[in-house]
Amino acid sequence: MKTTLLKVGLMVIILCSITGCWSKVELDQRIFVNGVFIDVGEEPGTVKVSISTPLTNRLDSDQLSGGGGGKDKPYSLITKQSTSIGKALEYIHKDLSRQLSLSEIKVVMISEQYGEQGIGDLLEWIKREPDVPIGAYLLVASGKLDDAAHLTPIFEQLPTTVLLSFATQGYMLNTTIKDCLVADAAGLGYAATLLQNDKIHSAADAHKSETWTGIKGAALFQQGRLKGTLPYEEAKTIAWAYGHLKFPIYSVQWDHGKSKADLKFTYTNGKTSVKMTPNGPVFTVHLKGRASIIAKKDASHRFVKDVSGTIMNQMRETVSEDFRKSIAYSQQIGADVLQLGFLLEWNAPQYWQQVKGKWPEHYKKDAEVRVVTKLSLDDYGKEY
């Protein structure tokens, strides 16, 4: 009898252990958020929060784009305002028939105005909210954030897929929330991709216009606040120094502007070093790259091999000048976007302890940053 009771008890225990998760929520009871948009609210001290979610009942595997084909968009954008991000999300959540899931957020996009006021509240919310992935990418919108949130995904189904591509394709920066948190904790700066909006004619109706979003440059942050922006050409060198830039194209001129050529880089890489001197640290940024000539117009009709040296000299000067402009501006606003402070901490920890507390001001006035370019030609195109 005792043996039977023991067997029954053991079976009950085993059955209880395989009943599954008690707090589970079925997939069809969830709303998966893949993009969050943060802007200043209409009232002082408020914040406007929008979430972008896919509508699975409208997604069509045969649909090539979400912007030009069907009448029903396969995504939803919901906006609420409140005194904090968490409170705004609560207002969104209470009106929904399903539970919000923040674990699939891929993109966090903010407006320039919100960035200028400081993104400390955003970073604090992400630190405290366990569901939000710190691997989500940070993007900045120049102009109206609502336009960027309602962009037309010409070649995709979802707007957030387009925004995600701006961060992952290597045409500018791929800054994540984790990068922002680490930099803020260390008192250093960082840069994020800056986007701009434009209007284009609708593919479905020529009489209607749609929102088109593209890369404008880079937004520079220090201590959780947007300090300034860089135009596209100068911002490319910052991405190059990070090692994130892919396939940039540069144009050069010689013969007083009568001759010109376009070069496409098939390989780029960046590396930063520091050397301590009696006058303080000297930082050197090494920009390496290999390029192909994709267009050439020479006023004297010389073969490309005969002017390749001139082309590369002009190329080195162009890249170096763009980089010097970007660094000069970052020092002007006191934003260590290349995070040279980390390099100093690793290589000269005692000196870093002396300047750590006042690093933004030290970087602004005393940091010496040099650039060294090592650029070469892979080929001359189809001309031999």
N, C-alpha and C positions, 0 to 999 in steps of 0.2 A: 504493500500500500504506500509506504513512504517513497519507494522508488518511483511509483507512478506519479505521485504528487510532485516529486522533484522534476520528472520529465515534463509534466504539464507546466510547472513554473518556469522551467528553462525555455519551453516553447513560447510562452507568453512574453518573456523577456526578449527573445529573438524577434518576435513579431512586432513588438513595440519599437525596436531599434530600426526596423526597415519600413516604417510608415511614411518616411519622407520628411520634408521640411515643413514644420508647423506654420511658419510665417510666410510661406511662398505666395507670390503673386503671379498669376498666369500672364503670359506675354500679351494676350489679347485684352488684358486689363491695364496695360501700361502705355504711356506716351513717352517715346524715346526722344530726348532733346539732343540735337546734334550741333546746334549753334546758339550762342547767347550774345545779345547786342546790348551794350550799356551806354546810356547817354544821360546828360543832365536833365532833370525834370523841369516842367513848366513853372513850378513854384520853387522859391528859394529853399535850399536844404533838402530837395527831393531828387530822386533818381528814376530814370525811365528804363525799364528792363523789358526786352523782347526776347522770346524764345522761338526758334525755328525747329519744326518737327515734320518728319515725313508722314504723309497720309498713305498708308500701305494699301488701302482700298482703292486708291487712285493711281498707284504706280503701275506702269505698263512696261513690260520687258521689251516690247517691240517699239516703244516710243524713244526716238533718238534724242529729243530735247524736251525740257519742261517749259520752255518759253515760247516756242512758235507753233507747237502742234495742236494740243487739245485745249478745250475750253476750260476744263477743270484742272487747276494746278495741283500737282501731287505733293504739296507741302502746305503747311499752315504757319502763320506768323501771329503770335499773340503778344500784346503789349499791356503793361500795367505800370503805374507810378506809385511810389511810396517813399518813406524816409530812409529805407535801406534796401539792399538787393534781396535779402532773405524775405523781407516783408512783401516786396513786390511779387516775388515768386509765390508767396502764400495767396495773394489776391488772384494770381493766375490759376493756381491749383484748385482753389475752392469753387471755381466755376466750370471745372472740367469733369467729365464723366469717368475719367481714368486717372491712375496714379502717375505722377511725373517721375521719370527716371533720368537723372543727370549724369549717369555713368558713361553715356555715349557722346558727351560733348567733345567735339573735335576743334571748334573754333570759338574764341572769345574776341569779339570785335568791339572797340570803343570809339567814341567820337573824339576829335581833337579837343573840343571844349571840355569834355570830361577828363581827358588826359592832362590838360593844363591845370585843372583843379586838383589833380592828384588821384592816383588809382590805389591808394592805400586801403580804402574800404573794400575794393574788389579783391585785392590780394589777401586781406584778412578774412573775407568770407570764404575764399577758396581754401585757405589754410584750415578753417574750422569745419568746412563741409566735406565729410569723408567721401561722398559719392562723386565729387567733381574731379576728374583726372588732371593732374598737374602737367601732363604731357600735351594738353590742349594748346593750340597755337594762338598767339596774340597778334591781332591786326589792328591798325588804326585807320579810321575813315576821315578823309579830308572833305569837308562840306557836310551835307546832311546825312546822318547815319541812317535815317529811314530809307533814303534812296538806295544805299548800299545793301540794306536788309531786304529790299524788294527788287534786287537786281534780276535781270532776265537771264536764266541759265541756258544760253543759246545751244551749247554743245552738251549740256548735262541735264539731269532731271531736277536736281536740287540746287538752290543758291549756295548752300554751305559746301557743296562739292566743288564749286568754282572757287570759293574763298580758300578752301583747303589746298587747292592746287597752287595758289599764289605762295603758300608757305612751304610747299614740298617740292616744287619743280626746280628750284635752284636759281630762279631769275632775280631773287633778292634775298631777304633774310628769312630764317625759319625759327624765330624766337618763340619759345614756349613759356607757359606760366612758371614752370620750374626755373627757367633761366632768370625770370624776373624776381622770384623769391630769393634765389641764391645771391643775385647781385644786390638786392635791397638789404639783405642781411649783412653783406660785407661792406655796404656803403659805396658801391660802385654803380656805374651807369650801364645802360644797354640800349640797343636799337631794335626797332620793329618795322616791319614793312608798312609803308604808308600807301593807301589806295585813294583813288579819285573816281568820281562818277561823271558820266556823260550820257547824252541821249542819242539813240540811233533809231532809224526807221524799223518798224516791226516787220519781221519776215512774213507774218500772216496777213497784215493789213498795212499797206504803204502809207495810209493816212494817219496811223497811230505811231507814237514813239515809245520806246522801251529804254529802261535803264541799263547802261553798260558800265561795268566797273573794271578798272585796270590799275596797274602799278604806277604810282607817282614818284616814289622815292623812299626815304626812311625817316622815321620819327625817333628822336633822341630823348632818352629819359635819364634822370638822375634823382635819386632819393624818391622814387615813386611818382615823379612829376614830369610831364612832357615839357621839355625845355626849348625845343626847336625842331626844325625839319630840314632835310637835305634834298635837293633835286636829284633826279634819277641818275645822271651821269656821275655825280660825286658820291651818291649813295652806293653805286656799284662797287667802288673801291673799298668801302667798309665791308660789304658782303665778301669781297675778294679776300680781304685780310682775315675774315673769319673762316675762309675756306669753303664758303657756301655757294659761290657764284659759278654758274654753268653757261657756257656758250655765249659770252658777251661779244658784241660787235663794236669795234671802234673805227672811227674815221680819222684819217690824217691828211695833211696838206703840205706841199712844199713848192718850191719855185714861186714864192709869193702868192700862193693860192691858186696858181694856174694848173698844178698837178695835184691829184688826190688819189687815195686808195682806201678800201674798206677791208678790215681784217676780222676774221671770226676765230675766237680762241676755242680750241678743242680741249684744252687742259688749263686749269688754273689752280693755284694753291697759295695759301698764305701762312706765314710763320712770324712770330714776334719774339724778340730777344731783348735782354737788358744788360747793360754793362755799367758797373759802378765806377764813377770818376771822382776826383777831388771836388768837383763842382756839383756832384749829385748824380743820379741815375740818367743814363742815356738809353732811350728805347729805339730799337730798329725794327721796322716792319719789312719783311722780305716778301715781295710779290713775284711769284713765278708763273710762267705761262707759255704755252705753245700755240701758235696761230697759223691760219691759212689765209692767203690773200684771195678774197672772193670778188673783188672789183678793183680795177686800176685805170687811171686816165693820166697819161704822162704827156705834158705839152711838147716834149721833144721826141716823142714816139720811141723811147728807148725800151729795150727788153726789160722785163721785170727783174731779172737777175742783176742787171746793171744799176738798178735803183733800190734794190732790196735793203742795202745798208742805210740809205737815206730814210726809207720807210720805217725801219725798225728804230732808228734814232728818234724820229718824230713820234713813234708809238711809245717809246719809253718816256719821253718828255710829257706826252699827253696823260699817260697813266699816273706819272709822278705828280704832275700839277693837280690833277683831280683829287688825288689822295691828300696832298698838302692843303688844298682848300677845305676838304672835309674835316681834317684834323684841326686846322686852325679854327674852324667854326665850332667844333666840339669843345675846344679849349676856351673859346670866347664865352660860351654858355656854361662852362664848368661841368660837362658831362663826359665822363670817362667811358665811352661806349665800347672801346676795345678791351675794357677791363684790365688795363695795365697794372692796376693795383694788385691783382692776383699774382702777376708775374713778379712784381717787386716783393710781395710777401714770401713767395717761394725761394727767391734768390738772395734777398737781403732782408731777412726777418727783423733784424735789429733796427735797421733804418725805417722799415715799414711801421714799426711800433711808434716811432717818433712822429711820423706824418699821418698815421692812420686817422686820427680824429679830425684832421683838417685836410684830408686828401682832395676833395673837390676844389678847394681853393688853391692847394699846391699844384694840382694838375692844371688849373687854369693859368697860373702865373709862372710856374717854374719848370714844368715837365718839358723835356726836350725829346721830340719824336722825329725820327728820321725814316726815310723810305729808301729801299734798295730794290730795284727791279731786275729780274733775270728773265727776259723775254726772247723767244726764238721763233723761227719760221719752220713749220712742218713741211709746207709745200707752197708752190706758186700758183696753185689752181691748175688749169689745163694748159697753161702756157709754159713752154720749155725753151 
